[in-house]
C-alpha cells in the first residue's frame, strides 16, 4: 500500500482537470436531443453520468435517458424518457434512483429532484424536491438511507424515506461514495483530493492525497477511485492510502461503479468498460460516442 501522493506537476494537472469538470457541473440547463427521436445509434449519446447493474443487466444513465447494451454493444433506450439523468444509482432492493433535468419540450420544472423507478427504468415517479434540486451524485447506505450531492446548492443531503431530507455539510464535490458496512462513513472527490466524513456527512476532513474524479465502494476493503486521466486506484482503508489498479481504456472517465471487490464498471469517452479482475484488464460492454467533459 502506498501513500496517496502525486508528483507536484501531476497533482496540479489532475486538480486542474477536476476543477474544470466541477465547473462544467455547475450548469443546470438541459441540452438533450428531441425526446421524440428515439435511436439506438452510437452517435446519440453525448454524456454518461452514471452506471448500474441489475440482474446482471448494465444500465447507463446519460444526457438522453437510460440505456442498456443491445446487439453488438450498441446502446438501446430503456423506457421512453430521454431526460438528462445527472445522478443515478441502483439501490440494494433493485429500485432505481435518479435526478437531473427533463428532456427538452417535455414540460415541468428544470430540476427533477429525486425520482424513482420500480421497474428497472421503464417508468419513473417523482419522490421529492421536484423543481428544487439537481443531485449530481447519489448513493445508498446500509440500512436504506440515501445520500445525495445537491449540486444546485453545493450541499450533501440525506433521506431515509425518499421524501424528507436532512441537510448535511456544504462542500464543492464531483462524486460521493458511502461505505457498504459503515453507513456514516462517506467520501467525496474534490479538486484538492478525497474528503472523508465519519459522521454521516455532517463534517468532512479537508480534501487531501490522491486527486480522483469518481469513487465507488465495492466492499469494505475495496474503495475504488478513477483519476481525471483514467487511472484506476483501489484503497483498502477507506481512502487513506491508494494503490494503482490499472488504466481504463478510452480516455477521461465519466462514471464509475464498483459492483463488488473485483468487478468494476467505468464509462469513458468511447464506451462503458467492465473489469472482473479488480482493474487489471477491461472489456468494453457498450460502445458509445460521448462528450469528453463528463458531467
SVG drawing of the C-alpha trace seen along z (x, -y; Angstrom):
<svg xmlns="http://www.w3.org/2000/svg" viewBox="-45 -27 52 38">
<polyline fill="none" stroke="black" stroke-width="0.4" points="0.0,0.0 1.4,-3.4 0.6,-6.8 -1.6,-8.9 0.9,-11.4 1.5,-12.6 4.5,-14.4 3.7,-18.1 3.3,-18.6 0.9,-15.6 -1.1,-16.7 -1.5,-20.2 -2.6,-18.8 -5.1,-16.4 -6.5,-19.1 -6.9,-21.4 -8.7,-18.8 -11.1,-18.0 -11.7,-21.7 -12.7,-22.1 -15.2,-19.2 -16.6,-20.7 -17.1,-24.0 -18.9,-22.2 -21.2,-20.6 -22.5,-23.9 -24.8,-24.5 -28.4,-23.5 -29.7,-23.7 -30.5,-20.6 -29.5,-20.4 -30.5,-16.9 -31.9,-15.8 -35.5,-15.9 -37.3,-13.4 -39.4,-12.1 -36.3,-11.0 -35.7,-7.5 -32.5,-6.0 -30.0,-3.2 -27.2,-4.9 -23.9,-5.3 -23.8,-8.9 -27.0,-9.6 -25.3,-9.7 -23.3,-12.8 -22.6,-12.4 -22.6,-9.4 -23.5,-10.3 -24.0,-7.0 -23.8,-3.2 -25.7,-0.5 -26.2,3.3 -29.5,5.0 -30.0,8.8 -26.7,8.7 -28.1,6.2 -26.0,3.0 -27.9,-0.3 -26.2,-3.5 -27.6,-6.9 -26.9,-9.5 -27.8,-13.0 -30.5,-11.4 -32.1,-8.8 -31.2,-5.4 -29.7,-2.9 -28.6,0.8 -26.4,2.6 -28.2,4.2 -26.8,6.4 -23.1,5.7 -23.0,3.4 -25.0,0.6 -27.0,-1.5 -30.7,-0.9 -33.1,-3.3 -34.9,-1.9 -38.5,-3.1 -39.4,-6.3 -37.9,-9.1 -34.9,-11.0 -34.3,-13.1 -30.8,-14.2 -30.1,-11.8 -27.3,-13.6 -27.4,-11.4 -28.1,-7.6 -27.8,-4.6 -29.4,-1.2 -30.4,-0.6 -29.9,2.8 -33.6,3.7 -33.4,3.0 -35.0,-0.4 -33.5,-2.8 -32.9,-6.3 -32.1,-9.3 -32.0,-13.1 -31.3,-15.6 -33.3,-17.6 -36.3,-16.9 -35.8,-16.4 -36.4,-19.5 -40.0,-20.0 -41.3,-17.6 -42.5,-20.3 -42.1,-20.5 -39.5,-22.3 -35.8,-22.5 -34.7,-20.1 -36.2,-16.7 -35.4,-16.4 -35.4,-12.7 -37.2,-10.3 -37.5,-6.5 -38.3,-3.5 -39.6,-0.2 -39.4,1.5 -35.8,1.1 -36.1,-2.3 -39.1,-1.8 -41.3,-4.2 -40.4,-6.8 -42.2,-8.6 -41.3,-11.8 -40.4,-11.2 -39.3,-14.6 -37.6,-18.0 -39.0,-18.4 -38.1,-21.8 -35.7,-22.4 -32.7,-20.1 -30.4,-18.5 -28.5,-15.7 -25.3,-15.0 -24.3,-12.0 -26.5,-9.5 -25.5,-6.5 -27.2,-4.3 -26.0,-3.3 -26.6,-0.1 -30.0,-0.3 -31.6,-2.1 -30.5,-5.8 -29.8,-7.6 -27.1,-10.2 -27.3,-12.8 -24.9,-15.6 -27.1,-18.6 -25.2,-20.4 -27.7,-23.2 -26.7,-24.3 -23.3,-22.6 -24.5,-20.5 -24.7,-16.9 -28.2,-15.8 -29.6,-12.5 -33.0,-10.9 -34.4,-7.7 -37.8,-7.7 -37.0,-9.3 -39.2,-12.2 -37.8,-14.2 -34.2,-15.3 -31.7,-16.4 -29.1,-19.0 -25.5,-18.0 -22.2,-19.6 -21.6,-22.2 -18.7,-21.2 -17.6,-21.5 -17.5,-17.9 -18.0,-15.9 -18.8,-12.4 -19.6,-10.6 -19.4,-7.1 -20.8,-5.5 -19.2,-2.6 -21.1,0.6 -20.6,1.6 -20.5,-1.7 -23.5,-3.9 -22.0,-7.1 -18.7,-6.9 -18.7,-8.7 -16.0,-10.1 -16.2,-12.8 -14.0,-13.8 -12.8,-17.4 -10.2,-19.3 -7.7,-19.0 -8.1,-15.3 -10.5,-12.9 -12.5,-14.3 -13.8,-11.9 -16.6,-12.0 -17.4,-9.6 -20.4,-11.4 -22.9,-10.9 -21.6,-13.8 -22.2,-16.4 -18.5,-17.3 -15.6,-16.4 -11.9,-16.4 -10.2,-18.6 -9.7,-17.0 -6.2,-15.6 -4.0,-13.0 -5.0,-11.3 -7.0,-13.5 -9.8,-11.5 -12.8,-12.3 -15.2,-9.4 -15.3,-7.0 -17.3,-3.8 -17.2,-1.4 -17.4,2.2 -16.7,3.8 -15.4,2.8 -11.8,3.1 -12.3,2.2 -12.9,-1.5 -12.2,-2.3 -11.4,-5.7 -10.6,-6.8 -8.4,-9.8 -9.2,-12.5 -6.7,-10.8 -8.4,-7.4 -6.1,-5.7 -8.0,-3.3 -6.9,-3.2 -8.0,-1.0 -8.0,-1.7 -8.3,0.9 -8.5,-1.5 -11.3,-3.9 -9.3,-6.3 -6.2,-6.9 -3.9,-5.2 -4.3,-4.1 -2.7,-1.6 -2.8,-1.8 -5.0,1.0 -4.9,0.3 -5.7,-2.1 -9.2,-2.3 -9.3,-2.4 -10.9,-5.2 -9.6,-8.4 -11.0,-10.5 -13.7,-8.9 -17.3,-9.9 -18.7,-7.5 -17.6,-4.7 -19.4,-1.9 -17.8,0.9 -20.1,3.9 -18.0,5.8 -14.4,6.2 -13.3,7.3 -16.0,6.2 -15.8,2.6 -17.7,0.6 -16.2,-2.6 -17.6,-4.9 -15.1,-6.8 -15.2,-8.8 -15.8,-5.8 -17.8,-3.3 -18.6,-1.5 -15.9,0.9 -16.0,3.7 -13.3,5.4 -13.7,8.6 -10.2,8.8 -10.0,5.6 -8.9,3.3 -6.1,5.3 -8.0,5.8 -11.1,4.4 -13.7,5.4 -16.0,2.9 -19.6,3.6 -21.2,0.7 -19.9,-1.3 -20.8,-5.0 -19.7,-8.3 -19.9,-10.6 -18.7,-14.0 -15.3,-14.5 -16.1,-16.6 -18.0,-14.2 -20.8,-15.9"/>
</svg>
